[in-house]
Amino acid sequence: MLLAHKAGRSRGAPDSTLDSVFAANGVDVHCSVRLPESGALVTISISAFRNVAEHAMHLGVDLPTALLILPSNFERAQTRGDLAYDSATWWLSSTLSEARVPHTVLLPDQSLQRFAANRAGLLRDRLDGTAPLPVLCATPRFVLQTPQMFTFVTEEIFAAAQMALGKSGDETAKIELVIGPRAGRYVKFTYVGPTSAANPVADTVRRMLQDDGPGM
């Protein structure tokens, strides 16, 4: 579990501690925390995320599974053709498939052609350390009822982040985990820090859901 150093909430949110991170739209929580082992200061933000199921329907896609790999620009895309092709997606999906972790990958239309056309650019972005990561979306039930699998999935997105840093020399990664639906809402956990905190981050997400109570 990560230890909180300081926290803030956006103007307009209740002053008292929220009973649930899913309790209100527009939740905006920022915490500076220190990793238990190294003491490194990292940032975790919690914010509202658009309804994944509804937006997928708008894009003409059915996303039924408990674990999704979403494009980095999922929230902003207006059509399926607008979706980004993130270079780490194939690697991450292959790794989960090899481990027999059921999941669904949301790809743009004609993704294979797009991959072939942009292959040089994708490789250059990875070497430069500027390649965006896909967004992992998991249901609360997946997080709480398959804790070892959720920890493994979190470890793999951190591994993808480490690879995505390329030759930039930067040791700081940005990782986004979306949890939902719960009461029709989704929240996004954004981690910024070293790529060595997969287990503490997974434990933190799981603990927050446990404190949130039943009702998955």
C-alpha positions, 0 to 999 in steps of 0.5 A, spaced: 500 500 500 502 506 498 503 511 503 499 518 502 504 524 503 499 530 501 492 530 497 488 535 494 481 535 491 478 540 486 474 546 487 466 544 488 468 537 490 465 536 498 470 538 503 469 531 507 472 525 505 468 521 499 465 515 501 467 512 494 471 515 489 465 513 484 460 517 489 460 523 484 462 526 477 468 530 476 472 527 482 479 530 482 484 527 487 491 528 487 496 524 492 503 525 492 506 518 495 512 515 497 514 508 495 514 503 501 521 500 499 525 506 495 522 512 498 521 515 491 516 520 491 511 519 485 504 522 483 497 518 483 491 522 480 484 519 481 479 523 476 472 521 472 473 517 466 467 517 460 462 511 460 466 506 457 460 502 455 456 508 452 462 511 448 464 504 445 457 503 443 457 510 440 463 508 436 459 502 434 463 497 438 461 492 443 466 491 449 463 485 454 469 483 457 472 484 464 479 487 462 480 491 456 485 494 452 483 501 450 487 506 445 490 512 449 485 517 445 479 513 447 476 518 450 477 523 445 475 519 439 469 521 435 469 515 430 473 508 430 477 511 425 480 516 430 482 511 435 490 511 436 494 505 434 499 504 440 505 501 439 505 497 446 498 494 444 500 488 440 505 486 445 501 487 451 495 483 448 500 477 446 503 477 453 496 477 456 494 471 451 500 467 453 498 467 460 491 466 459 488 472 461 481 473 458 481 480 455 478 485 449 483 489 445 479 495 442 483 497 435 481 502 430 478 500 423 483 497 419 488 496 424 493 491 421 493 496 415 495 502 419 500 498 423 504 496 417 503 504 414 506 507 421 511 501 423 517 506 422 513 511 426 511 507 431 518 504 432 521 511 432 517 513 437 518 507 442 526 508 441 525 516 442 521 514 449 515 518 446 510 512 445 503 513 448 501 507 452 494 504 451 489 504 457 487 498 461 480 498 463 478 493 468 471 492 472 471 492 480 469 485 480 475 483 476 480 487 481 477 484 487 475 477 485 482 475 481 487 479 485 493 475 483 491 476 475 490 483 476 497 484 479 499 480 473 496 485 469 498 491 472 505 488 472 505 487 464 503 495 463 508 497 467 513 492 463 510 496 457 511 502 460 519 501 461 520 498 454 516 505 451 521 509 455 526 507 449 533 510 449 530 517 452 534 516 459 527 518 462 526 513 468 519 516 469 513 513 466 505 515 466 500 509 466 493 509 466 488 504 469 481 505 469 476 501 473 468 501 472 463 500 471 460 501 478 454 505 479 454 507 472 461 510 473 468 509 471 474 512 474 481 513 472 487 512 476 493 515 473 500 514 476 507 518 474 513 515 477 518 509 476 516 503 473 518 499 479 511 500 483 506 495 479 505 491 486 504 497 490 499 500 485 495 494 484 494 494 492 492 501 492 487 500 487 484 494 490 484 497 497 480 503 495 475 498 492 475 494 498 474 500 502 468 502 497 464 497 500 460 492 496 456 493 490 460 491 484 
